[in-house]
Amino acid sequence: MIGETPGGSVGPESATQRRAVVLFTAGLWALIFVLFTLRSFAMAADMPVWPQILPRLITCVGGALICLGMWLGLRPFAHRSLAVQLPLAFVASLIGGTIDALMSHYVAQAMMPELIPEPKYPFLVYLFLNAQSYSWVFLTWCGLYLAVSYSHRLRDNELRLLETQALAADAQNRMLRYQINPHFLFNTLNAISSLVLLKQTDRAEQMLMALSGFLRYSLARAPDELVPLREEAEAQEEYLRIEQARFGDRLNFVLRLTSEAAGVMTPSLILQPLIENAVKYAVAVSSAPVTVELVAERRQDGAVVIEVCDDGPGAEGLARGLGVGLENVRRRLEVAYGGRALFEAGPRAPRGFCARIVLPEEAS
């Protein structure tokens, strides 16, 4: 059973944005109330003005509440494109206009029936004409809301980009510190030296090529770069070839990438902490052979699932050392994809540990 590491929501609305929505909603309907009232004064000869004030106020307050309801309905689509949001806003405006027109009709009929003239058209036609006069208000509100939402998303994306670059740079720095770790280099070079002394030049050459490829890949990656999953997996193969010189038959590596998943774009170096932890906390502490698996496939819903699992002794010793590595992976995914990406990590049955990344469809 894998426990979910808490993620985050996608582009959560800030208190400033919520306050802006409430303020422009109230301001818009206050303006509508004033304009309609002024129009009533201009047409005072046709109908007394003061009896209309309270019904109109109720209708405008109701319109504001309908707008706030539309806000709740449109919020789940805030991360979608305008091609999706605009038709939804148009339909919501027509529905809102119809509801407000009905409210206006029945409130006026209940509060000042003696002043309501007999309609010249069938009720549905009368309702349709009234709804048009209100729908433009809701269309205006939707335009304001989309403008505020877009501004928030633009600012949020800029902040995410900055945080992504900072987190990616931090991940790269951690990786580079590990690369120049004396124990890591000593074990690698000592293994190569031993192979040379044993005249196993082919294996020594393979080790040198693996070390060269691993260092070249890690040093060449920009902090905010997205790379194909295939390249990330190949870099981890190089890393594990190096570690196999240390652990020998105790370390086995299985790589399974489907063709649909191999080309998905992932944040650079995102798998390194997961592979490194599997080696450190599963292989290094076990006297029996341990298999580390990197598996990636695309689900039917379009999402790509990436798993790094091992069949080591389990999670007993992991809590002391995995916090920083897993938290860094989780935060990088959160700022890169928001709540659309999922990160889980925990023990797996019957033994071992597994970390799972689920990338959204748009990641490819």
C-alpha positions in Angstrom: 0.0 0.0 0.0 1.5 3.3 -1.0 0.8 6.4 1.0 0.3 9.7 -0.9 2.6 12.5 -0.2 0.6 15.6 0.1 0.6 17.6 -3.1 -1.0 21.0 -3.8 -3.9 22.4 -5.8 -3.5 23.8 -9.3 -3.2 27.5 -9.3 -5.1 28.1 -6.0 -6.9 31.4 -6.0 -5.2 33.9 -3.7 -7.1 36.0 -1.1 -6.4 39.0 -3.4 -8.1 37.4 -6.3 -11.1 36.2 -4.3 -11.5 39.8 -2.9 -11.2 41.2 -6.4 -14.0 38.9 -7.7 -16.3 39.9 -4.8 -15.6 43.6 -5.2 -16.1 43.8 -8.9 -19.3 41.7 -8.6 -20.7 44.0 -6.0 -19.5 47.1 -8.0 -21.0 45.9 -11.2 -24.5 45.2 -9.7 -24.4 48.4 -7.8 -23.8 50.2 -11.1 -26.6 48.3 -12.7 -28.9 49.3 -9.9 -28.0 52.9 -10.3 -28.4 52.9 -14.1 -31.8 51.1 -13.9 -33.0 53.5 -11.3 -31.9 56.6 -13.3 -33.7 55.1 -16.3 -36.8 54.8 -14.2 -36.6 58.5 -13.2 -36.2 59.4 -16.9 -39.4 57.3 -17.6 -41.3 58.4 -14.5 -44.3 59.4 -16.5 -44.9 55.7 -17.4 -44.5 54.2 -14.0 -43.9 55.5 -10.4 -40.2 55.2 -9.4 -40.2 54.6 -5.7 -42.2 51.4 -5.6 -39.7 49.9 -8.0 -36.6 50.5 -5.7 -37.0 47.5 -3.4 -37.9 44.9 -6.1 -35.0 46.2 -8.2 -32.6 46.0 -5.2 -33.7 42.4 -4.6 -33.2 41.5 -8.2 -29.7 43.1 -8.3 -28.7 41.4 -5.0 -30.0 38.1 -6.6 -28.0 38.8 -9.7 -24.8 39.3 -7.6 -25.4 36.0 -5.9 -26.0 34.3 -9.2 -22.6 35.7 -10.4 -20.9 34.2 -7.3 -22.6 30.9 -8.1 -21.2 31.2 -11.7 -17.8 31.9 -10.1 -18.0 28.6 -8.2 -19.0 26.8 -11.4 -16.2 28.3 -13.5 -13.4 27.8 -11.0 -12.8 24.1 -11.8 -12.0 25.2 -15.4 -9.6 28.0 -14.4 -6.6 26.1 -15.7 -8.2 25.3 -19.1 -7.8 27.3 -22.3 -10.0 30.2 -23.3 -11.4 28.0 -26.0 -13.0 25.9 -23.2 -13.8 28.8 -20.8 -15.5 31.2 -23.2 -18.3 28.8 -24.3 -18.9 27.9 -20.7 -19.0 31.5 -19.7 -21.5 32.3 -22.6 -23.8 29.4 -21.6 -23.5 30.4 -17.9 -24.4 34.0 -18.8 -27.6 32.9 -20.7 -28.6 30.7 -17.8 -27.9 33.5 -15.3 -29.8 36.0 -17.3 -32.8 33.7 -17.5 -32.8 33.0 -13.8 -32.5 36.7 -13.0 -35.3 37.6 -15.4 -37.5 35.1 -13.7 -36.6 36.5 -10.3 -37.3 40.0 -11.5 -40.7 39.0 -12.9 -41.9 37.2 -9.8 -40.5 39.7 -7.3 -42.2 42.5 -9.2 -45.4 40.6 -9.5 -45.4 39.8 -5.7 -44.5 43.3 -4.5 -46.2 45.6 -6.9 -48.8 43.7 -8.9 -50.9 46.8 -9.6 -48.0 48.4 -11.4 -47.2 45.4 -13.7 -48.9 45.9 -17.1 -50.3 42.9 -18.9 -47.6 41.4 -21.1 -48.0 41.9 -24.9 -46.4 38.6 -25.7 -46.7 35.0 -24.5 -44.9 34.4 -21.3 -41.9 32.5 -22.8 -41.4 35.3 -25.4 -41.6 37.9 -22.6 -39.1 35.9 -20.5 -36.7 35.5 -23.5 -36.8 39.3 -24.1 -36.2 40.1 -20.4 -33.4 37.5 -20.2 -31.6 39.2 -23.0 -31.6 42.5 -21.1 -30.0 40.8 -18.1 -27.6 38.4 -20.0 -25.4 41.2 -21.2 -24.7 42.0 -17.5 -23.6 38.4 -16.8 -21.5 38.5 -20.0 -19.8 41.6 -18.7 -19.2 39.9 -15.4 -17.7 36.8 -17.1 -15.4 39.1 -19.1 -14.2 40.7 -15.9 -13.8 37.4 -14.2 -11.8 35.8 -17.0 -9.5 38.9 -17.1 -8.8 38.6 -13.4 -8.4 34.8 -13.6 -6.0 35.2 -16.6 -4.0 37.8 -14.7 -3.7 35.6 -11.7 -2.7 32.6 -13.8 0.0 34.7 -15.6 1.4 35.9 -12.3 1.2 32.4 -10.8 3.0 30.9 -13.8 5.8 33.4 -13.5 6.2 32.6 -9.8 6.2 28.9 -10.6 8.8 29.3 -13.2 11.1 31.1 -10.8 10.5 28.5 -8.1 11.0 25.7 -10.6 14.3 27.1 -11.6 15.4 27.5 -8.0 14.3 24.0 -7.0 15.9 22.5 -10.2 19.1 24.3 -9.4 19.0 23.0 -5.9 18.5 19.5 -7.1 21.3 19.8 -9.5 23.6 21.2 -6.8 22.7 18.2 -4.6 23.5 15.8 -7.4 26.8 17.5 -8.2 27.8 17.4 -4.5 27.1 13.7 -4.6 29.1 13.3 -7.8 32.2 14.8 -6.3 31.7 12.9 -3.1 35.1 11.2 -2.3 33.5 7.9 -1.5 31.6 7.8 -4.8 34.6 8.7 -6.9 37.0 6.5 -4.8 34.7 3.4 -5.2 34.3 4.0 -8.9 38.0 4.7 -9.7 39.1 1.8 -7.4 36.8 -0.5 -9.3 38.2 0.6 -12.6 41.8 0.2 -11.3 41.1 -3.3 -10.1 39.6 -4.2 -13.5 42.7 -2.9 -15.2 45.1 -4.8 -12.8 43.0 -7.9 -13.5 43.4 -7.1 -17.3 39.6 -7.0 -17.7 40.0 -4.0 -20.0 36.6 -4.4 -21.6 34.8 -4.0 -18.2 37.1 -1.2 -17.2 36.3 0.6 -20.4 32.6 0.1 -19.8 33.0 1.5 -16.4 34.8 4.6 -17.7 32.2 5.1 -20.4 29.4 4.8 -17.8 31.1 7.4 -15.5 31.7 9.7 -18.5 28.1 9.4 -19.7 26.7 10.0 -16.2 28.8 13.1 -15.5 28.2 14.5 -19.0 24.5 14.1 -18.7 24.2 15.7 -15.3 26.6 18.6 -16.0 24.9 19.4 -19.3 21.4 19.8 -17.9 20.0 23.3 -17.4 18.1 23.6 -14.0 14.8 24.3 -15.7 15.2 22.0 -18.7 12.6 19.4 -19.7 14.0 16.3 -21.2 12.5 13.1 -22.6 12.0 10.3 -20.1 14.1 8.1 -22.3 17.2 10.3 -21.6 16.5 10.3 -17.9 16.3 6.5 -17.8 19.5 6.1 -19.8 21.3 8.4 -17.3 20.1 6.3 -14.4 21.3 3.2 -16.2 24.8 4.8 -16.3 24.6 5.6 -12.6 23.5 2.1 -11.7 26.3 0.5 -13.9 28.7 2.5 -11.7 27.1 1.3 -8.5 27.2 -2.3 -9.7 31.0 -2.1 -9.5 30.5 -1.6 -5.8 27.7 -4.0 -5.1 28.2 -6.6 -7.9 25.4 -9.2 -8.0 23.6 -7.6 -5.1 22.2 -4.9 -7.5 20.0 -5.8 -10.4 18.3 -3.2 -12.5 15.1 -3.6 -14.6 14.0 -0.9 -17.1 10.6 -1.0 -18.8 9.5 2.0 -20.8 6.6 1.7 -23.2 7.1 3.6 -26.5 4.2 5.9 -25.5 5.9 6.9 -22.2 9.5 7.1 -23.4 9.0 10.4 -25.1 7.2 12.2 -22.3 8.9 15.3 -21.2 10.0 15.3 -17.5 11.9 17.8 -15.3 15.7 17.1 -15.6 17.2 15.0 -12.9 13.8 14.2 -11.4 14.5 10.5 -11.1 18.0 10.8 -9.6 16.9 11.1 -5.9 14.5 8.1 -6.3 17.2 5.9 -7.8 19.8 7.1 -5.3 17.6 6.4 -2.4 16.8 2.9 -3.7 20.5 2.1 -3.8 21.3 3.7 -0.5 18.4 2.4 1.6 17.6 -0.9 -0.1 20.8 -2.3 -1.8 23.4 -1.0 0.6 21.7 -2.4 3.7 20.8 -5.8 2.3 23.1 -8.9 2.0 20.7 -10.5 -0.5 20.3 -9.4 -4.1 18.0 -6.4 -4.6 16.2 -5.5 -7.8 15.6 -1.8 -8.6 12.9 -1.3 -11.2 12.1 1.7 -13.3 8.8 1.3 -15.1 6.9 3.9 -17.1 3.7 3.5 -19.1 0.8 5.6 -20.4 -2.6 5.0 -18.9 -5.9 5.0 -20.9 -6.7 8.5 -19.6 -3.5 9.8 -21.1 -1.5 10.2 -17.9 2.0 8.8 -17.7 2.9 6.7 -14.6 6.6 6.4 -13.6 7.5 4.0 -10.8 10.9 3.4 -9.1 10.5 0.3 -6.9 12.8 -2.1 -5.1 12.4 -5.4 -3.3 14.8 -4.5 -0.5 14.2 -4.8 3.3 11.4 -2.2 3.3 10.9 1.2 4.7 12.3 0.7 8.2 15.5 2.6 7.6 14.1 5.0 5.1 12.4 7.6 7.2 15.8 8.9 8.4 17.1 9.8 5.0 14.3 10.2 2.4 12.6 13.3 3.7 14.7 15.9 1.8 14.9 13.9 -1.5 11.2 13.0 -1.7 10.2 16.5 -0.6 12.4 18.0 -3.4 10.8 15.7 -6.0 7.3 16.5 -4.7 7.8 20.3 -4.7 9.4 20.3 -8.2 6.4 18.4 -9.6 4.0 20.7 -7.8 5.5 23.9 -9.2 5.9 22.4 -12.6 2.5 20.8 -13.0 0.5 22.0 -10.0 -2.1 19.5 -8.7 -2.3 17.9 -12.1 0.8 15.8 -11.2 0.8 13.2 -8.4 3.6 11.9 -6.3 3.3 8.9 -3.9 5.9 7.0 -2.0 5.7 4.2 0.6 6.3 0.5 1.4 5.1 -2.1 -1.1 3.8 -5.6 -0.4 5.2 -8.0 0.4 8.5 -6.2 0.8 10.4 -3.2 -0.6 9.6 0.4 -1.3 8.1 2.2 -4.3 7.9 5.8 -5.5 5.3 6.7 -8.1 5.0 9.8 -10.3 1.9 10.4 -12.3 2.3 13.1 -15.0 -0.8 14.7 -16.6 -1.6 14.1 -20.2 -0.4 17.6 -21.3 3.1 16.7 -20.0 3.8 14.9 -23.3 
